């Protein structure tokens, strides 16, 4: 362990602006239970304005685990401003944070921002579906008329599997959504379709 720490410190000394080195170092400390030290490593990286997507994602996830959701939100908000890297995972994490906290209006706002940047990304569309489902059956204006949030969620899930038919999470999430709406036949059909396209995705077998 001491040797690993020395290597990480050396890597940072050689290139103080190499975000992945900070992230790997912090993740090692988390696995060892040294959460305070992990936060210090992440904070050093962010303070130098060299945070990468992996740094913001790792740091935000750590803050969520500690129940520091406001800090996690601030990190995700900062992370999605990155322009050199794809920020899909950060947008997804931010939407799901608001969904988990039942911040319906904020989830909707973040969802719309994410869709403006990544209108055809399967992971973002799945997140949008979950955010819509969180809003319930209240009617909402859509391009083709008035839909309930549940109907809009279903449309986002449909777009997600069209965008990436082999994205197993999209099939699984849509299937679970239909199951919770007591549409069991539809749910089974979605799980079967997902299994045909992603036979190694264990969750679809459950």
C-alpha positions as CSV (number, residue, x, y, z in Angstrom):
1,X,0.0,0.0,0.0
2,X,2.8,2.4,0.9
3,X,4.5,1.7,-2.4
4,X,1.2,2.4,-4.3
5,X,0.8,5.7,-2.5
6,X,4.4,6.6,-3.4
7,X,3.7,5.8,-7.1
8,X,0.5,7.9,-7.1
9,X,2.3,10.9,-5.4
10,X,5.1,10.6,-7.9
11,X,2.7,10.6,-10.8
12,X,1.1,13.8,-9.5
13,X,4.5,15.4,-9.0
14,X,5.5,14.5,-12.6
15,X,2.2,15.9,-14.0
16,X,0.2,17.9,-11.4
17,X,-2.6,18.5,-14.0
18,X,-3.3,14.8,-14.7
19,X,-6.8,14.2,-13.4
20,X,-6.9,10.4,-13.8
21,X,-3.9,10.0,-11.4
22,X,-5.8,11.9,-8.7
23,X,-8.9,9.9,-9.3
24,X,-7.1,6.5,-9.1
25,X,-5.3,7.7,-5.9
26,X,-8.5,8.8,-4.3
27,X,-10.3,5.6,-5.2
28,X,-7.6,3.5,-3.7
29,X,-7.9,5.5,-0.4
30,X,-11.7,5.0,-0.5
31,X,-11.3,1.2,-0.9
32,X,-8.9,1.3,2.1
33,X,-11.5,3.1,4.2
34,X,-9.5,6.4,4.2
35,X,-12.4,8.6,3.2
36,X,-10.9,11.8,4.6
37,X,-7.7,11.3,2.7
38,X,-9.6,10.5,-0.5
39,X,-11.5,13.8,-0.1
40,X,-8.2,15.7,0.3
41,X,-6.9,14.1,-2.9
42,X,-10.0,15.1,-4.8
43,X,-10.1,18.6,-3.4
44,X,-6.5,19.1,-4.3
45,X,-7.3,18.2,-7.9
46,X,-10.4,20.4,-8.1
47,X,-8.7,23.3,-6.5
48,X,-6.1,23.2,-9.3
49,X,-8.9,23.4,-11.8
50,X,-7.7,20.2,-13.5
51,X,-10.8,18.0,-12.6
52,X,-11.7,15.6,-15.3
53,X,-15.1,13.8,-15.7
54,X,-13.7,10.8,-13.7
55,X,-12.7,13.2,-10.8
56,X,-16.0,15.0,-10.6
57,X,-17.9,11.7,-10.9
58,X,-15.8,9.9,-8.3
59,X,-15.8,12.9,-5.8
60,X,-19.6,13.4,-6.3
61,X,-20.4,9.7,-5.7
62,X,-18.2,9.8,-2.5
63,X,-20.2,12.8,-1.3
64,X,-23.5,11.1,-2.0
65,X,-22.3,8.0,0.0
66,X,-21.5,10.3,2.9
67,X,-25.0,12.0,2.6
68,X,-23.5,15.3,1.6
69,X,-25.9,15.8,-1.3
70,X,-25.5,19.5,-1.6
71,X,-21.8,19.1,-2.1
72,X,-22.4,16.3,-4.6
73,X,-24.8,18.6,-6.6
74,X,-22.2,21.4,-6.7
75,X,-19.5,19.0,-8.0
76,X,-21.8,17.7,-10.7
77,X,-22.9,21.2,-11.7
78,X,-19.2,22.1,-12.1
79,X,-18.4,18.9,-13.9
80,X,-21.0,19.3,-16.6
81,X,-19.4,22.6,-17.6
82,X,-16.4,20.7,-18.9
83,X,-16.1,21.0,-22.7
84,X,-13.1,18.8,-23.4
85,X,-14.8,15.5,-22.4
86,X,-18.1,13.9,-22.8
87,X,-20.2,14.5,-19.6
88,X,-23.0,12.0,-20.1
89,X,-22.2,10.2,-16.8
90,X,-22.2,13.5,-14.8
91,X,-25.6,14.5,-16.2
92,X,-27.0,11.1,-15.5
93,X,-25.7,11.2,-11.9
94,X,-27.1,14.6,-11.4
95,X,-30.6,13.7,-12.7
96,X,-30.6,10.5,-10.6
97,X,-29.5,12.5,-7.5
98,X,-32.5,14.8,-7.8
99,X,-34.9,11.8,-8.6
100,X,-33.6,10.0,-5.5
101,X,-34.2,13.1,-3.3
102,X,-37.6,13.6,-4.9
103,X,-36.7,17.1,-6.1
104,X,-39.1,16.8,-9.0
105,X,-38.8,20.3,-10.4
106,X,-35.0,20.3,-10.2
107,X,-34.8,16.8,-11.8
108,X,-37.0,18.2,-14.7
109,X,-34.8,21.2,-15.1
110,X,-31.5,19.2,-15.2
111,X,-33.1,16.7,-17.5
112,X,-34.0,19.4,-20.0
113,X,-30.5,20.8,-19.9
114,X,-29.0,17.3,-20.4
115,X,-31.3,16.6,-23.4
116,X,-30.3,19.9,-25.0
117,X,-26.7,18.8,-25.0
118,X,-27.2,15.1,-25.7
119,X,-30.6,14.7,-27.4
120,X,-30.0,11.2,-28.6
121,X,-27.9,9.6,-25.9
122,X,-29.5,6.4,-24.6
123,X,-28.2,6.9,-21.0
124,X,-29.6,10.4,-20.9
125,X,-32.9,9.3,-22.3
126,X,-33.2,6.6,-19.7
127,X,-32.5,9.3,-17.0
128,X,-35.1,11.5,-18.6
129,X,-37.6,8.7,-18.5
130,X,-37.0,8.1,-14.8
131,X,-37.3,11.8,-14.0
132,X,-40.6,11.9,-15.9
133,X,-41.9,8.8,-14.0
134,X,-40.9,10.5,-10.8
135,X,-43.4,13.3,-11.6
136,X,-46.3,10.9,-11.8
137,X,-49.5,11.0,-13.9
138,X,-49.9,14.8,-14.0
139,X,-50.5,16.0,-17.5
140,X,-47.7,17.8,-19.3
141,X,-47.5,19.6,-22.6
142,X,-45.5,17.8,-25.3
143,X,-44.8,18.4,-29.0
144,X,-47.6,16.1,-30.1
145,X,-50.2,17.2,-27.5
146,X,-50.8,16.6,-23.8
147,X,-49.2,13.6,-22.3
148,X,-49.1,12.4,-18.7
149,X,-45.6,12.2,-17.2
150,X,-45.9,8.4,-17.3
151,X,-46.7,8.5,-21.0
152,X,-43.7,10.9,-21.6
153,X,-41.5,8.5,-19.5
154,X,-42.5,5.7,-21.8
155,X,-41.6,7.8,-24.8
156,X,-38.2,8.5,-23.5
157,X,-37.6,4.8,-22.8
158,X,-38.7,4.0,-26.3
159,X,-36.2,6.6,-27.7
160,X,-33.5,5.2,-25.4
161,X,-33.7,1.7,-26.8
162,X,-33.9,3.0,-30.4
163,X,-30.8,5.1,-29.8
164,X,-28.8,2.1,-28.5
165,X,-30.7,-1.3,-28.8
166,X,-27.9,-3.1,-27.0
167,X,-28.1,-0.8,-24.0
168,X,-29.4,-3.4,-21.5
169,X,-30.1,-0.8,-18.8
170,X,-32.6,0.9,-21.0
171,X,-34.6,-2.4,-21.6
172,X,-34.4,-3.2,-17.9
173,X,-35.5,0.2,-16.7
174,X,-38.4,0.3,-19.2
175,X,-39.4,-3.2,-18.2
176,X,-39.4,-2.3,-14.5
177,X,-41.4,0.8,-15.2
178,X,-44.1,-1.2,-17.0
179,X,-44.1,-3.8,-14.3
180,X,-44.8,-1.1,-11.7
181,X,-47.6,0.2,-13.9
182,X,-49.0,-3.4,-13.7
183,X,-48.4,-3.8,-17.4
184,X,-46.9,-7.3,-16.8
185,X,-47.2,-8.6,-20.4
186,X,-45.4,-5.5,-21.7
187,X,-42.7,-5.8,-19.1
188,X,-42.0,-9.5,-19.9
189,X,-41.8,-8.6,-23.6
190,X,-39.3,-5.8,-22.9
191,X,-37.1,-8.1,-20.7
192,X,-37.2,-10.8,-23.4
193,X,-36.2,-8.3,-26.1
194,X,-33.4,-7.0,-23.9
195,X,-32.1,-10.5,-23.2
196,X,-32.0,-11.3,-26.9
197,X,-29.9,-8.2,-27.5
198,X,-27.8,-8.4,-24.3
199,X,-27.8,-12.0,-23.2
200,X,-25.1,-11.5,-20.6
201,X,-26.9,-8.8,-18.7
202,X,-27.7,-10.6,-15.4
203,X,-30.3,-8.2,-14.1
204,X,-32.6,-9.0,-17.1
205,X,-32.8,-12.6,-16.0
206,X,-34.1,-11.7,-12.5
